[in-house]
Amino acid sequence: MKPAPFAYAKARSLDDAIRLMGEHKGEAKLLAGGQSLIATLNMRLSSPSLLVDINGVAVLDGISVNDGVVEIGALTRHVTLERSSDIAKHAPLIALAMPHIAHPAIRNRGTIGGSIAYADPAAELPACLVALDAEIDMTGPKGKRSVKAGDFFKGLFETALGPHDVLSAIRLPAATADTRVGFAELARRHGDYALVGLAATAKANGKALSDVRLCYFGVGETPVRARKAEEALAAGSVDEAVKALDLDPGDDIQATGAVKKHLAGVLLRRVAKQLAEPRA
Ligand SMILES: Cc1cc2nc3c(=O)[nH]c(=O)nc-3n(C[C@H](O)[C@H](O)[C@H](O)COP(=O)(O)OP(=O)(O)OC[C@H]3O[C@@H](n4cnc5c(N)ncnc54)[C@H](O)[C@@H]3O)c2cc1C
């Protein structure tokens, strides 16, 4: 199929992008990597009257690490995150997740902002950001505001972004010596969206773990934290954590809810092993 007709504008700056979005009153869509958007246009699941291309807005691109905070511009491509030594060192959970996201051709164009704004419930990065307790910056006609990743994902493909907002950056705490991270997913083929996945962070406290955050993807409409399992894992028992898994996934075209719940336990055991070991 071909997309419905649309106009195209290349934003010259962040302000320009926000102005163009405002002028088209909810009829415009931002174009970042285009890896999800163009497919939805071609299938006519979306028919905006205008595409606002933000690819030339340099202020949205790049990675910086300052005062214990990693800031990632929304336009930073998956491939840049995958290859960044700063991400490997200061945001190791993101580094672990990157190779699981689609295929190299898609990672060459796809952006972190596009992935977060699109909010596919089976996507890796939204769950990583919730596990990392990241903050998401949005800039709109009234200026900039930030929300915690845990409050950003509102429902199926629904986020806290307003119709004229640009997701501008993501900020997360840089890893410290006691940071532990874990990531695992099960997909039918490597690079496919996951049937079920798990992104996790914790603090090492001697041999024990504290501040455990287990965030699943592919098991609900948004990333889902398994809070009872977090408590059980912090109390030291992987078996109890698996028993305590407070998830209620529904059936989908990939698997039944019961299978997903079983796989969530399998992933928890894998990730618990990663959390138990110091980072290399
Ligand atoms: C075959 C295939 C397999 C894939 N597999 C996976 C996978 O396994 N895991 C995974 O996570 N993803 C997967 N993807 C999706 C891929 O990661 C996309 O790149 C990503 O979801 C969207 O990023 P994008 O930059 O391409 O955004 P676009 O496609 O350009 O935009 C997506 C949506 O976000 C909006 N948007 C984009 N940037 C912003 C912004 N800065 N502020 C506000 N709104 C914005 C757009 O308006 C649009 O609605 C796959 C894609 C394909 C085609």
The ligand as a MOL file (V3000), in Angstrom:
LIG
                    3D

  0  0  0     0  0            999 V3000
M  V30 BEGIN CTAB
M  V30 COUNTS 53 58 0 0 0
M  V30 BEGIN ATOM
M  V30 1 C 11.3170 -4.8260 11.0090 0
M  V30 2 C 11.4030 -3.9720 12.2610 0
M  V30 3 C 11.7650 -4.5850 13.4550 0
M  V30 4 C 11.8320 -3.8190 14.6090 0
M  V30 5 N 12.1730 -4.4450 15.7760 0
M  V30 6 C 12.2370 -3.7340 16.9070 0
M  V30 7 C 12.5770 -4.3380 18.1540 0
M  V30 8 O 12.8630 -5.5340 18.2290 0
M  V30 9 N 12.5890 -3.5550 19.2590 0
M  V30 10 C 12.2890 -2.2220 19.2060 0
M  V30 11 O 12.2940 -1.5560 20.2420 0
M  V30 12 N 11.9930 -1.6110 18.0450 0
M  V30 13 C 11.9600 -2.3300 16.8990 0
M  V30 14 N 11.6450 -1.7000 15.7350 0
M  V30 15 C 11.3300 -0.2660 15.7750 0
M  V30 16 C 12.5840 0.5990 15.6880 0
M  V30 17 O 13.3540 0.4960 16.8890 0
M  V30 18 C 12.1930 2.0610 15.4750 0
M  V30 19 O 13.3040 2.7240 15.0380 0
M  V30 20 C 11.6440 2.8290 16.6420 0
M  V30 21 O 10.5690 2.2120 17.2770 0
M  V30 22 C 11.1290 4.1950 16.1880 0
M  V30 23 O 12.1880 5.0330 16.0670 0
M  V30 24 P 12.3190 6.0020 14.8260 0
M  V30 25 O 13.4000 6.9610 15.1500 0
M  V30 26 O 12.4510 5.2180 13.5930 0
M  V30 27 O 10.9340 6.7990 14.8970 0
M  V30 28 P 9.8200 7.2110 13.7650 0
M  V30 29 O 9.4580 5.9640 13.0430 0
M  V30 30 O 10.3990 8.3250 12.9640 0
M  V30 31 O 8.7150 7.7370 14.6890 0
M  V30 32 C 7.9280 6.8470 15.5030 0
M  V30 33 C 6.8590 7.6750 16.2230 0
M  V30 34 O 7.4670 8.4900 17.2170 0
M  V30 35 C 7.2110 9.8800 16.9520 0
M  V30 36 N 8.4610 10.5750 17.2660 0
M  V30 37 C 9.6900 10.3130 16.7600 0
M  V30 38 N 10.6140 11.0900 17.3530 0
M  V30 39 C 9.9390 11.8700 18.2420 0
M  V30 40 C 10.3470 12.8810 19.1790 0
M  V30 41 N 11.6300 13.2350 19.3100 0
M  V30 42 N 9.3950 13.4820 19.9380 0
M  V30 43 C 8.0920 13.1050 19.8200 0
M  V30 44 N 7.6480 12.1530 18.9750 0
M  V30 45 C 8.5720 11.5450 18.1880 0
M  V30 46 C 6.8250 9.9470 15.4810 0
M  V30 47 O 6.0060 11.0640 15.2240 0
M  V30 48 C 6.0950 8.6320 15.3170 0
M  V30 49 O 4.7710 8.7390 15.7890 0
M  V30 50 C 11.5630 -2.4280 14.5660 0
M  V30 51 C 11.2340 -1.8070 13.3510 0
M  V30 52 C 11.1450 -2.5720 12.2050 0
M  V30 53 C 10.7920 -1.8910 10.9160 0
M  V30 END ATOM
M  V30 BEGIN BOND
M  V30 1 1 1 2
M  V30 2 1 2 3
M  V30 3 2 2 52
M  V30 4 2 3 4
M  V30 5 1 4 5
M  V30 6 1 4 50
M  V30 7 2 5 6
M  V30 8 1 6 7
M  V30 9 1 6 13
M  V30 10 2 7 8
M  V30 11 1 7 9
M  V30 12 1 9 10
M  V30 13 2 10 11
M  V30 14 1 10 12
M  V30 15 2 12 13
M  V30 16 1 13 14
M  V30 17 1 14 15
M  V30 18 1 14 50
M  V30 19 1 15 16
M  V30 20 1 16 17
M  V30 21 1 16 18
M  V30 22 1 18 19
M  V30 23 1 18 20
M  V30 24 1 20 21
M  V30 25 1 20 22
M  V30 26 1 22 23
M  V30 27 1 23 24
M  V30 28 2 24 25
M  V30 29 1 24 26
M  V30 30 1 24 27
M  V30 31 1 27 28
M  V30 32 2 28 29
M  V30 33 1 28 30
M  V30 34 1 28 31
M  V30 35 1 31 32
M  V30 36 1 32 33
M  V30 37 1 33 34
M  V30 38 1 33 48
M  V30 39 1 34 35
M  V30 40 1 35 36
M  V30 41 1 35 46
M  V30 42 1 36 37
M  V30 43 1 36 45
M  V30 44 2 37 38
M  V30 45 1 38 39
M  V30 46 1 39 40
M  V30 47 2 39 45
M  V30 48 1 40 41
M  V30 49 2 40 42
M  V30 50 1 42 43
M  V30 51 2 43 44
M  V30 52 1 44 45
M  V30 53 1 46 47
M  V30 54 1 46 48
M  V30 55 1 48 49
M  V30 56 2 50 51
M  V30 57 1 51 52
M  V30 58 1 52 53
M  V30 END BOND
M  V30 END CTAB
M  END
